[in-house]
Amino acid sequence: MKVSLYNITLWNLLSFFVFLGMLEGLNLILATEHVPFNQIITTSVLFCFLYVSLFISSWKLLSPAWGERIAGVVWAITVAVSVAGCAYPLIYDWLPRLGVHFHRAGRDFDIWEFRERILWVVVFVWLLSMGAAAIYRYIRSHVALRQANAKRDSYQMEIDRMQAGLEARHFSPHTIENVVAITMNKLTTENKDEYLEALMVLADVLRYALRMQDERATVSFAEEWEQVENLLTLGRVCYGRKEFILRKPKVLPEGQLPMGIFVMPIENALKYATVMPGKPILLDLQLNGTQWCFTVTNRFREVKRQAIRSSKTGFVLLQHKIDSGAWPIAVERKEVEDTFSVSIVGNLKNEIRGYEKGTLYHHDFRR
Protein backbone atom coordinates (compact mmCIF):
# COMPACT_ATOMS: atom_id res chain seq x y z
CA MET A 1 0.00 0.00 0.00
CA LYS A 2 2.02 2.90 -1.30
CA VAL A 3 1.01 6.38 -0.21
CA SER A 4 2.14 9.60 -1.84
CA LEU A 5 3.36 12.32 0.53
CA TYR A 6 1.93 14.81 -1.96
CA ASN A 7 -1.57 13.35 -1.49
CA ILE A 8 -1.17 13.37 2.28
CA THR A 9 -0.11 17.01 2.13
CA LEU A 10 -3.23 17.91 0.16
CA TRP A 11 -5.37 16.26 2.84
CA ASN A 12 -3.39 18.04 5.55
CA LEU A 13 -4.55 21.38 4.13
CA LEU A 14 -7.90 20.53 5.68
CA SER A 15 -6.22 21.08 9.05
CA PHE A 16 -7.12 24.76 8.48
CA PHE A 17 -10.73 23.95 9.38
CA VAL A 18 -9.58 21.96 12.44
CA PHE A 19 -7.55 24.91 13.73
CA LEU A 20 -10.37 27.30 12.84
CA GLY A 21 -12.90 25.27 14.81
CA MET A 22 -10.51 24.82 17.75
CA LEU A 23 -9.61 28.52 17.99
CA GLU A 24 -13.18 29.71 17.55
CA GLY A 25 -14.31 27.28 20.23
CA LEU A 26 -11.65 28.54 22.63
CA ASN A 27 -12.67 32.09 21.79
CA LEU A 28 -16.30 31.43 22.67
CA ILE A 29 -15.65 29.35 25.80
CA LEU A 30 -12.45 30.60 27.45
CA ALA A 31 -11.62 34.06 26.11
CA THR A 32 -12.27 36.91 28.56
CA GLU A 33 -12.28 39.33 25.65
CA HIS A 34 -13.68 38.59 22.22
CA VAL A 35 -10.99 38.00 19.58
CA PRO A 36 -11.78 39.42 16.11
CA PHE A 37 -12.67 36.78 13.56
CA ASN A 38 -10.06 37.99 11.09
CA GLN A 39 -7.37 37.22 13.66
CA ILE A 40 -8.77 33.70 14.15
CA ILE A 41 -8.82 33.05 10.39
CA THR A 42 -5.28 34.39 9.98
CA THR A 43 -4.00 32.34 12.91
CA SER A 44 -5.68 29.22 11.47
CA VAL A 45 -4.00 29.81 8.12
CA LEU A 46 -0.60 30.25 9.79
CA PHE A 47 -1.12 27.18 12.00
CA CYS A 48 -2.16 25.15 8.94
CA PHE A 49 0.91 26.23 6.97
CA LEU A 50 3.20 25.44 9.90
CA TYR A 51 1.48 22.09 10.51
CA VAL A 52 1.81 21.00 6.87
CA SER A 53 5.48 22.02 6.81
CA LEU A 54 6.31 20.22 10.05
CA PHE A 55 4.29 17.15 9.02
CA ILE A 56 6.51 16.74 5.94
CA SER A 57 9.57 16.89 8.18
CA SER A 58 8.06 14.45 10.70
CA TRP A 59 7.03 12.03 7.95
CA LYS A 60 10.53 11.90 6.60
CA LEU A 61 12.11 11.66 10.06
CA LEU A 62 10.01 8.56 10.79
CA SER A 63 11.03 6.87 7.54
CA PRO A 64 13.23 3.73 7.82
CA ALA A 65 15.46 5.06 5.02
CA TRP A 66 18.41 7.14 6.22
CA GLY A 67 18.25 9.37 3.17
CA GLU A 68 14.68 10.31 4.03
CA ARG A 69 15.63 10.96 7.66
CA ILE A 70 18.42 13.31 6.64
CA ALA A 71 16.00 15.13 4.35
CA GLY A 72 13.60 15.40 7.30
CA VAL A 73 16.28 17.01 9.46
CA VAL A 74 17.17 19.48 6.71
CA TRP A 75 13.50 20.31 6.20
CA ALA A 76 12.96 20.85 9.95
CA ILE A 77 15.94 23.19 10.13
CA THR A 78 14.62 25.12 7.12
CA VAL A 79 11.22 25.53 8.78
CA ALA A 80 12.81 26.64 12.06
CA VAL A 81 15.01 29.22 10.32
CA SER A 82 12.05 30.48 8.29
CA VAL A 83 9.91 30.91 11.41
CA ALA A 84 12.72 32.65 13.30
CA GLY A 85 13.38 35.02 10.42
CA CYS A 86 9.82 35.79 9.34
CA ALA A 87 7.76 35.74 12.57
CA TYR A 88 8.49 39.32 13.64
CA PRO A 89 8.02 41.10 10.27
CA LEU A 90 4.98 38.94 9.54
CA ILE A 91 3.11 39.83 12.72
CA TYR A 92 4.27 43.41 13.19
CA ASP A 93 4.66 44.59 9.60
CA TRP A 94 3.09 42.51 6.84
CA LEU A 95 -0.19 41.50 8.50
CA PRO A 96 -0.97 44.97 9.91
CA ARG A 97 -0.83 46.26 6.33
CA LEU A 98 -3.70 43.85 5.61
CA GLY A 99 -5.66 45.09 8.59
CA VAL A 100 -4.81 42.21 10.95
CA HIS A 101 -3.34 43.48 14.22
CA PHE A 102 -2.18 41.06 16.91
CA HIS A 103 -0.37 43.60 19.08
CA ARG A 104 -2.53 45.91 21.14
CA ALA A 105 -1.82 49.59 20.90
CA GLY A 106 -0.28 51.04 24.02
CA ARG A 107 1.10 47.71 25.19
CA ASP A 108 4.87 47.50 25.66
CA PHE A 109 6.64 45.09 23.34
CA ASP A 110 8.82 42.45 25.00
CA ILE A 111 11.05 40.61 22.50
CA TRP A 112 11.67 37.70 24.88
CA GLU A 113 7.96 37.24 25.53
CA PHE A 114 7.37 37.31 21.77
CA ARG A 115 10.03 34.66 21.13
CA GLU A 116 8.67 32.49 23.92
CA ARG A 117 5.16 32.62 22.46
CA ILE A 118 6.47 31.72 19.01
CA LEU A 119 8.52 28.86 20.48
CA TRP A 120 5.52 27.38 22.28
CA VAL A 121 3.42 27.64 19.12
CA VAL A 122 6.07 25.83 17.09
CA VAL A 123 6.47 23.11 19.76
CA PHE A 124 2.69 22.63 19.99
CA VAL A 125 2.22 22.32 16.22
CA TRP A 126 5.32 20.12 15.88
CA LEU A 127 3.97 17.70 18.50
CA LEU A 128 0.66 17.58 16.63
CA SER A 129 2.37 16.89 13.31
CA MET A 130 4.75 14.31 14.77
CA GLY A 131 1.91 12.51 16.53
CA ALA A 132 -0.24 12.50 13.38
CA ALA A 133 2.63 11.24 11.22
CA ALA A 134 3.50 8.49 13.73
CA ILE A 135 -0.13 7.34 14.06
CA TYR A 136 -0.66 7.37 10.30
CA ARG A 137 2.53 5.40 9.65
CA TYR A 138 1.60 2.90 12.36
CA ILE A 139 -1.90 2.34 10.96
CA ARG A 140 -0.64 2.18 7.40
CA SER A 141 2.10 -0.33 8.22
CA HIS A 142 -0.27 -2.64 10.10
CA VAL A 143 -2.89 -2.51 7.35
CA ALA A 144 -0.21 -3.17 4.75
CA LEU A 145 1.22 -6.05 6.77
CA ARG A 146 -2.22 -7.64 7.17
CA GLN A 147 -2.74 -7.37 3.43
CA ALA A 148 0.71 -8.83 2.83
CA ASN A 149 0.00 -11.73 5.18
CA ALA A 150 -3.29 -12.40 3.39
CA LYS A 151 -1.49 -12.46 0.04
CA ARG A 152 1.23 -14.64 1.53
CA ASP A 153 -1.34 -17.17 2.78
CA SER A 154 -3.04 -17.15 -0.60
CA TYR A 155 0.25 -17.81 -2.38
CA GLN A 156 1.16 -20.51 0.11
CA MET A 157 -2.15 -22.31 -0.46
CA GLU A 158 -1.56 -22.21 -4.21
CA ILE A 159 2.03 -23.41 -3.74
CA ASP A 160 0.92 -26.27 -1.47
CA ARG A 161 -1.73 -27.29 -3.99
CA MET A 162 0.70 -27.32 -6.88
CA GLN A 163 3.41 -29.01 -4.83
CA ALA A 164 1.01 -31.85 -4.06
CA GLY A 165 0.47 -32.41 -7.78
CA LEU A 166 4.13 -32.08 -8.70
CA GLU A 167 6.26 -35.18 -8.99
CA ALA A 168 9.35 -34.74 -6.81
CA ARG A 169 11.59 -35.95 -9.61
CA HIS A 170 10.80 -32.80 -11.63
CA PHE A 171 11.31 -30.22 -8.93
CA SER A 172 12.94 -30.56 -5.54
CA PRO A 173 10.72 -30.14 -2.44
CA HIS A 174 13.90 -28.90 -0.74
CA THR A 175 13.98 -25.82 -3.00
CA ILE A 176 10.29 -25.10 -2.48
CA GLU A 177 10.47 -25.46 1.29
CA ASN A 178 13.62 -23.34 1.49
CA VAL A 179 12.07 -20.41 -0.37
CA VAL A 180 8.79 -20.60 1.56
CA ALA A 181 10.53 -20.82 4.94
CA ILE A 182 12.81 -17.85 4.24
CA THR A 183 9.91 -15.79 2.92
CA MET A 184 7.71 -16.53 5.91
CA ASN A 185 10.44 -15.67 8.41
CA LYS A 186 11.56 -12.45 6.73
CA LEU A 187 8.19 -10.96 5.77
CA THR A 188 7.90 -7.61 7.56
CA THR A 189 6.29 -4.26 6.88
CA GLU A 190 9.24 -2.77 5.05
CA ASN A 191 10.32 -5.74 2.92
CA LYS A 192 6.87 -7.21 2.21
CA ASP A 193 6.93 -6.32 -1.49
CA GLU A 194 10.23 -8.15 -2.05
CA TYR A 195 9.18 -11.36 -0.32
CA LEU A 196 5.63 -11.40 -1.69
CA GLU A 197 7.19 -11.14 -5.12
CA ALA A 198 9.34 -14.15 -4.24
CA LEU A 199 6.25 -16.22 -3.41
CA MET A 200 4.58 -15.04 -6.60
CA VAL A 201 7.66 -16.04 -8.59
CA LEU A 202 7.78 -19.42 -6.84
CA ALA A 203 4.13 -20.03 -7.75
CA ASP A 204 4.95 -19.17 -11.37
CA VAL A 205 7.89 -21.59 -11.37
CA LEU A 206 5.75 -24.37 -9.90
CA ARG A 207 3.06 -23.83 -12.54
CA TYR A 208 5.81 -24.17 -15.11
CA ALA A 209 7.17 -27.29 -13.40
CA LEU A 210 3.72 -28.89 -13.56
CA ARG A 211 3.71 -28.33 -17.30
CA MET A 212 7.23 -29.80 -17.48
CA GLN A 213 5.83 -33.19 -16.52
CA ASP A 214 4.74 -33.56 -20.13
CA GLU A 215 8.03 -34.87 -21.51
CA ARG A 216 7.23 -33.75 -25.06
CA ALA A 217 6.19 -30.19 -24.12
CA THR A 218 8.09 -27.45 -25.92
CA VAL A 219 8.44 -23.71 -25.30
CA SER A 220 10.13 -20.78 -26.95
CA PHE A 221 13.62 -19.78 -25.89
CA ALA A 222 12.18 -16.61 -24.32
CA GLU A 223 9.65 -18.58 -22.24
CA GLU A 224 12.33 -20.91 -20.89
CA TRP A 225 14.63 -17.97 -20.16
CA GLU A 226 11.88 -16.25 -18.17
CA GLN A 227 11.99 -19.18 -15.76
CA VAL A 228 15.78 -18.92 -15.60
CA GLU A 229 15.38 -15.39 -14.32
CA ASN A 230 12.61 -16.50 -11.95
CA LEU A 231 14.93 -19.10 -10.43
CA LEU A 232 17.63 -16.44 -10.21
CA THR A 233 15.21 -14.32 -8.17
CA LEU A 234 14.46 -17.22 -5.82
CA GLY A 235 18.14 -18.02 -5.44
CA ARG A 236 18.91 -14.45 -4.46
CA VAL A 237 16.12 -14.54 -1.87
CA CYS A 238 17.72 -17.62 -0.33
CA TYR A 239 21.39 -16.73 -0.59
CA GLY A 240 21.69 -13.01 -1.37
CA ARG A 241 22.14 -11.00 -4.55
CA LYS A 242 25.92 -11.34 -4.72
CA GLU A 243 25.82 -15.14 -4.61
CA PHE A 244 24.24 -15.49 -8.06
CA ILE A 245 25.85 -14.23 -11.25
CA LEU A 246 23.97 -14.14 -14.54
CA ARG A 247 25.66 -13.62 -17.90
CA LYS A 248 23.69 -13.43 -21.11
CA PRO A 249 23.87 -11.80 -24.55
CA LYS A 250 21.89 -8.64 -25.25
CA VAL A 251 19.61 -10.52 -27.65
CA LEU A 252 18.38 -14.00 -26.79
CA PRO A 253 18.32 -16.74 -29.44
CA GLU A 254 15.02 -17.64 -31.02
CA GLY A 255 13.46 -21.02 -31.60
CA GLN A 256 11.92 -23.86 -29.60
CA LEU A 257 13.35 -25.87 -26.71
CA PRO A 258 12.32 -28.89 -24.67
CA MET A 259 10.40 -27.47 -21.74
CA GLY A 260 12.51 -27.24 -18.58
CA ILE A 261 15.88 -27.88 -20.22
CA PHE A 262 17.42 -24.88 -18.41
CA VAL A 263 15.23 -25.08 -15.31
CA MET A 264 16.34 -28.57 -14.32
CA PRO A 265 20.12 -27.90 -14.00
CA ILE A 266 19.48 -24.61 -12.15
CA GLU A 267 17.14 -26.32 -9.70
CA ASN A 268 19.78 -29.02 -9.28
CA ALA A 269 22.35 -26.35 -8.39
CA LEU A 270 19.98 -24.71 -5.91
CA LYS A 271 19.56 -28.08 -4.21
CA TYR A 272 23.16 -29.25 -4.00
CA ALA A 273 25.30 -26.11 -4.15
CA THR A 274 27.34 -24.81 -1.25
CA VAL A 275 26.88 -21.06 -1.61
CA MET A 276 29.17 -18.71 0.29
CA PRO A 277 30.93 -15.39 -0.28
CA GLY A 278 33.30 -15.68 -3.21
CA LYS A 279 31.69 -18.93 -4.39
CA PRO A 280 28.54 -17.89 -6.25
CA ILE A 281 26.36 -19.92 -8.59
CA LEU A 282 27.11 -18.87 -12.16
CA LEU A 283 24.51 -18.94 -14.94
CA ASP A 284 26.15 -18.27 -18.29
CA LEU A 285 24.56 -18.15 -21.75
CA GLN A 286 27.00 -17.74 -24.66
CA LEU A 287 26.40 -17.35 -28.39
CA ASN A 288 29.03 -18.44 -30.91
CA GLY A 289 27.78 -17.97 -34.44
CA THR A 290 24.77 -20.22 -34.82
CA GLN A 291 25.55 -22.16 -31.66
CA TRP A 292 24.45 -21.39 -28.11
CA CYS A 293 25.77 -22.82 -24.85
CA PHE A 294 24.12 -22.52 -21.45
CA THR A 295 26.31 -23.38 -18.44
CA VAL A 296 25.45 -23.67 -14.75
CA THR A 297 28.44 -23.76 -12.39
CA ASN A 298 28.41 -24.18 -8.63
CA ARG A 299 30.58 -25.27 -5.71
CA PHE A 300 29.54 -28.20 -3.54
CA ARG A 301 30.47 -30.20 -0.47
CA GLU A 302 30.38 -33.94 -0.81
CA VAL A 303 29.02 -34.39 2.72
CA LYS A 304 26.06 -32.13 2.00
CA ARG A 305 25.44 -33.75 -1.37
CA GLN A 306 25.32 -37.23 0.09
CA ALA A 307 23.08 -36.12 2.96
CA ILE A 308 20.31 -34.84 0.67
CA ARG A 309 17.68 -37.46 0.01
CA SER A 310 17.05 -37.65 -3.73
CA SER A 311 16.18 -40.14 -6.42
CA LYS A 312 19.24 -38.80 -8.29
CA THR A 313 17.56 -39.09 -11.67
CA GLY A 314 17.47 -35.39 -12.62
CA PHE A 315 19.97 -35.60 -15.45
CA VAL A 316 18.54 -38.92 -16.65
CA LEU A 317 15.20 -37.16 -17.05
CA LEU A 318 16.87 -34.24 -18.77
CA GLN A 319 18.53 -36.55 -21.26
CA HIS A 320 15.27 -38.42 -21.76
CA LYS A 321 13.54 -35.16 -22.69
CA ILE A 322 16.20 -34.52 -25.33
CA ASP A 323 16.17 -38.09 -26.69
CA SER A 324 12.39 -38.46 -26.80
CA GLY A 325 12.08 -35.40 -29.02
CA ALA A 326 15.22 -36.18 -31.04
CA TRP A 327 16.49 -32.71 -30.23
CA PRO A 328 19.91 -31.73 -31.66
CA ILE A 329 21.05 -30.70 -28.18
CA ALA A 330 24.04 -31.99 -26.26
CA VAL A 331 24.64 -32.01 -22.50
CA GLU A 332 28.00 -32.12 -20.78
CA ARG A 333 28.74 -32.55 -17.09
CA LYS A 334 32.07 -31.69 -15.48
CA GLU A 335 33.23 -32.14 -11.90
CA VAL A 336 36.63 -30.80 -10.85
CA GLU A 337 37.40 -30.97 -7.12
CA ASP A 338 34.57 -28.99 -5.47
CA THR A 339 33.25 -27.39 -8.67
CA PHE A 340 30.39 -28.86 -10.67
CA SER A 341 29.18 -27.56 -14.02
CA VAL A 342 26.58 -28.54 -16.59
CA SER A 343 26.70 -27.24 -20.16
CA ILE A 344 23.82 -27.54 -22.60
CA VAL A 345 24.73 -26.89 -26.22
CA GLY A 346 22.33 -26.28 -29.09
CA ASN A 347 22.42 -24.97 -32.62
CA LEU A 348 20.11 -22.34 -34.06
CA LYS A 349 20.01 -24.32 -37.32
CA ASN A 350 19.11 -27.55 -35.51
CA GLU A 351 22.51 -29.08 -36.14
CA ILE A 352 25.31 -30.08 -33.76
CA ARG A 353 28.68 -29.01 -35.05
CA GLY A 354 32.04 -29.71 -33.46
CA TYR A 355 30.62 -32.22 -30.97
CA GLU A 356 29.99 -35.91 -31.14
CA LYS A 357 26.83 -36.87 -29.35
CA GLY A 358 28.35 -39.93 -27.75
CA THR A 359 31.34 -38.10 -26.33
CA LEU A 360 29.79 -34.84 -25.18
CA TYR A 361 27.12 -36.18 -22.93
CA HIS A 362 26.42 -39.29 -20.95
CA HIS A 363 23.20 -41.17 -20.32
CA ASP A 364 23.64 -41.31 -16.56
CA PHE A 365 24.36 -37.96 -14.89
CA ARG A 366 23.30 -38.92 -11.38
CA ARG A 367 24.96 -36.95 -8.61
PyMOL commands that set and color helices and strands:
alter all, ss='L'
color gray80, all
select helices_A, chain A and resi 5-12+15-29+37-61+66-97+111-164+173-186+192-212+221-239+241-243+263-272+302-307+314-324+357-360
alter helices_A, ss='H'
color red, helices_A
select strands_A, chain A and resi 218-220+244-247+256-258+281-288+291-299+329-336+339-347
alter strands_A, ss='S'
color yellow, strands_A
deselect
rebuild
show_as cartoon
